[in-house]
Amino acid sequence: MASTSAWTPLWLTLQVASLATLLAFVAGVSAAYAVARWRIPGKEWIDAVLTLPMVLPPTVLGYYLILVVGRHGVVGRWLHEHFDVSVLFTWQGAVIAAAVVSFPLVFKSARASYEGVEPQLENAARTLGMSEPAVFARITFPLAWRGILAGTLLGYARAMGEFGATLMVAGNLPGRTQTLSLAIYDAVQGGDDDVANFLVLVTSAVCIATLVTSARMLRVRYA
């Protein structure tokens, strides 16, 4: 039986993945709507930049994050000078890393879902006097929500399995920043097969359930 220490990274991972997915959802849904509906010059270049975390090696992404949120980074220096806060080697750093890697999954799904909504329906609502926020809340989002939810679930699964960027930004501190993937790595390296097997099974079960749910959402969306 796995030791009780196996539950600590599991609980931390659930918290990190949940907060990261929330951040990715807010940013991804907003960015996708802007790209899908607004007339923006160089839209495909913007799309490529926003999708970049999906294809970059995790270590490269982690290095970019260090340049941004590290003590000498643009955001990191500002946080340190004004609030005496550092996100490196903290669970907040793990949240940021997981949010960045899961963002493209939410963004791409949300953009595709928005573009699948008939513009005529939105224009008809505008002719009836609806404001833009009302059109989004009552027409666009309700028609696109299944695809957005599917992308969000995929983002959650990706956040749970994040390893490379998290290791570089948050480190591998047991009880503080050690997520499931990092704990599995440590357990394998330390020869603790019981803990490794338990964590692998838990991670696999959660990810499979998430993928099945996401597939069902997409099937209903495009049926």
Legacy VTK file of the C-alpha trace (Angstrom):
# vtk DataFile Version 3.0
C-alpha trace
ASCII
DATASET POLYDATA
POINTS 223 float
0.000 0.000 0.000
1.230 3.464 -0.824
2.418 5.540 2.088
0.412 8.463 3.324
3.030 10.799 1.824
1.559 9.986 -1.574
-1.582 11.963 -0.739
0.255 15.259 -0.268
1.330 15.697 -3.929
-2.099 14.475 -5.033
-3.885 17.154 -3.013
-1.412 19.820 -4.124
-1.836 18.804 -7.767
-5.624 19.047 -7.543
-5.328 22.556 -6.109
-2.715 23.672 -8.638
-4.583 22.184 -11.594
-7.902 23.716 -10.495
-6.495 27.220 -10.045
-4.432 26.948 -13.238
-7.466 25.822 -15.215
-9.493 28.723 -13.843
-6.817 31.182 -14.981
-6.498 29.464 -18.362
-10.277 29.498 -18.770
-10.641 33.230 -18.122
-7.681 34.157 -20.314
-8.420 31.591 -23.024
-12.110 32.394 -23.408
-11.399 36.132 -23.542
-8.497 35.846 -25.996
-10.409 33.419 -28.205
-13.384 35.758 -28.444
-11.140 38.664 -29.411
-9.348 36.649 -32.102
-12.547 35.069 -33.435
-14.743 38.169 -33.519
-12.607 41.303 -33.663
-10.864 42.602 -36.770
-7.250 42.439 -35.677
-4.266 42.863 -38.036
-1.981 39.833 -38.096
-4.584 37.594 -36.511
-2.840 34.365 -37.511
0.433 35.572 -36.010
-1.383 36.320 -32.771
-2.941 32.859 -32.893
0.499 31.306 -33.405
1.991 33.159 -30.430
-0.910 32.230 -28.157
-0.654 28.584 -29.222
3.133 28.469 -28.813
3.122 26.948 -25.276
1.488 23.855 -26.790
4.500 23.052 -28.980
7.470 24.520 -27.119
9.649 22.107 -25.122
8.664 22.416 -21.450
12.185 23.463 -20.472
12.130 26.305 -23.007
8.741 27.411 -21.713
10.042 27.230 -18.156
13.014 29.384 -19.106
10.719 32.000 -20.645
8.638 32.011 -17.471
11.754 32.537 -15.360
12.635 35.522 -17.543
9.177 36.974 -16.874
8.403 36.095 -13.242
11.942 35.637 -11.875
13.527 38.172 -9.541
15.085 39.961 -12.510
12.112 39.505 -14.843
9.687 42.258 -15.808
6.820 40.970 -13.673
8.988 39.323 -11.034
11.012 42.460 -10.333
7.829 44.523 -10.000
6.292 42.025 -7.572
9.462 41.912 -5.506
9.948 45.702 -5.360
6.331 46.610 -4.574
5.057 43.614 -2.609
8.231 41.743 -1.617
6.766 38.673 -3.326
8.581 36.016 -5.315
6.739 33.272 -7.199
9.807 31.168 -7.939
9.907 27.922 -5.924
6.370 28.427 -4.611
3.075 26.693 -5.318
1.918 29.918 -6.969
4.740 29.426 -9.463
3.415 25.934 -10.144
-0.026 27.426 -10.823
1.429 29.936 -13.288
3.394 27.231 -15.117
0.379 24.922 -15.338
-1.894 27.763 -16.464
0.456 28.716 -19.291
0.749 25.167 -20.644
-3.012 24.554 -20.455
-3.989 27.945 -21.932
-3.609 26.933 -25.623
-6.014 24.013 -25.211
-8.707 26.297 -23.861
-7.932 29.010 -26.398
-8.037 26.761 -29.495
-11.256 25.024 -28.443
-12.932 28.303 -27.520
-11.937 29.960 -30.795
-13.277 27.042 -32.842
-16.503 27.113 -30.846
-16.983 30.862 -31.309
-16.345 30.587 -35.031
-18.974 27.847 -35.195
-21.671 30.231 -33.948
-23.680 31.749 -36.792
-22.989 35.513 -36.943
-26.564 36.046 -38.147
-27.872 35.029 -34.736
-25.652 37.588 -33.031
-26.610 40.287 -35.551
-30.288 39.529 -35.028
-29.850 40.019 -31.291
-28.120 43.344 -31.905
-30.974 44.556 -34.089
-33.297 43.820 -31.174
-31.296 46.249 -29.032
-29.048 43.873 -27.112
-25.708 45.239 -25.943
-22.493 43.421 -26.804
-22.146 41.899 -23.301
-25.748 40.702 -23.526
-25.173 39.186 -26.966
-22.153 37.325 -25.626
-23.901 36.151 -22.463
-27.227 35.162 -24.061
-26.261 34.092 -27.584
-22.567 33.464 -28.232
-21.449 31.726 -25.059
-24.524 29.459 -24.651
-24.050 28.198 -28.211
-20.308 27.675 -27.778
-20.116 26.419 -24.210
-19.815 22.694 -24.921
-16.706 23.140 -27.045
-15.288 25.557 -24.480
-15.964 23.060 -21.691
-14.276 20.279 -23.662
-11.164 22.439 -24.122
-11.204 23.397 -20.457
-11.293 19.750 -19.409
-8.361 19.018 -21.693
-6.561 21.967 -20.134
-7.239 20.551 -16.678
-5.750 17.196 -17.676
-2.731 18.975 -19.126
-2.293 21.022 -15.954
-2.363 17.852 -13.844
0.416 16.280 -15.877
2.699 19.306 -16.184
6.324 18.507 -15.334
9.102 20.438 -17.085
7.981 24.039 -16.719
6.802 23.390 -13.172
10.160 21.906 -12.225
12.016 24.972 -13.512
9.688 27.610 -12.060
8.443 26.022 -8.838
11.118 23.442 -8.133
10.564 20.036 -6.564
10.043 20.744 -2.885
8.124 17.930 -1.102
5.035 19.247 0.632
5.373 22.679 -0.987
5.726 22.478 -4.762
5.995 18.744 -5.492
3.082 17.846 -7.770
2.046 14.357 -8.892
4.350 14.193 -11.893
7.324 15.329 -9.802
6.437 12.911 -7.010
6.255 10.047 -9.509
9.689 10.958 -10.816
11.124 11.037 -7.279
9.445 7.742 -6.368
10.861 5.992 -9.433
14.318 7.434 -8.819
14.136 6.375 -5.165
12.891 2.865 -5.946
9.591 3.352 -4.072
7.455 1.290 -6.432
4.354 1.290 -4.213
4.098 5.077 -4.182
4.983 5.320 -7.881
2.338 2.759 -8.865
-0.314 4.411 -6.723
0.347 7.887 -8.106
0.504 6.624 -11.695
-2.848 4.859 -11.309
-4.483 7.916 -9.767
-3.115 10.238 -12.441
-4.129 7.882 -15.243
-7.641 7.438 -13.858
-8.237 11.181 -13.540
-6.858 11.923 -17.005
-8.844 9.123 -18.671
-12.049 10.304 -17.015
-11.311 13.857 -18.145
-10.614 12.808 -21.742
-13.761 10.677 -21.942
-15.866 13.541 -20.608
-14.254 15.964 -23.047
-14.909 13.616 -25.980
-18.556 13.314 -24.983
-18.892 17.080 -24.798
-17.436 17.459 -28.288
-19.646 14.688 -29.668
-22.770 16.395 -28.334
-21.511 19.788 -29.559
-21.057 18.651 -33.153
-23.873 16.087 -33.333
LINES 1 224
223 0 1 2 3 4 5 6 7 8 9 10 11 12 13 14 15 16 17 18 19 20 21 22 23 24 25 26 27 28 29 30 31 32 33 34 35 36 37 38 39 40 41 42 43 44 45 46 47 48 49 50 51 52 53 54 55 56 57 58 59 60 61 62 63 64 65 66 67 68 69 70 71 72 73 74 75 76 77 78 79 80 81 82 83 84 85 86 87 88 89 90 91 92 93 94 95 96 97 98 99 100 101 102 103 104 105 106 107 108 109 110 111 112 113 114 115 116 117 118 119 120 121 122 123 124 125 126 127 128 129 130 131 132 133 134 135 136 137 138 139 140 141 142 143 144 145 146 147 148 149 150 151 152 153 154 155 156 157 158 159 160 161 162 163 164 165 166 167 168 169 170 171 172 173 174 175 176 177 178 179 180 181 182 183 184 185 186 187 188 189 190 191 192 193 194 195 196 197 198 199 200 201 202 203 204 205 206 207 208 209 210 211 212 213 214 215 216 217 218 219 220 221 222
